[in-house]
Amino acid sequence: MVVAYVLVEASTGDADRLAAAMRAVEGVDRVHVVAGDVDFVVRVEVDSPAAVRAAVVSAVSGIDGVTDTQTYLAMDA
């Protein structure tokens, strides 16, 4: 199992729509709207690092309104 945390910046104030779209991505375990430098923290739990890439690069980054992502792999999963 691979766990990653994705910090997501968005250009829209439509947090509910974005959160729902991210929750629909395969491998996304949790989505939190946060205050601070980023807009969301997303927890991804998948079988491989390649699956993290698919979830983040192909899916989360492609959601309309997402402007940037930073991905961090958990070392103690």
Secondary structure, DSSP 8 states (H G I E B T S, - for coil): -EEEEEEEEESSS-HHHHHHHHHTSTTEEEEEE-SSSSSEEEEEEESSHHHHHIIIIIIGGGSTTEEEEEEEE-S--
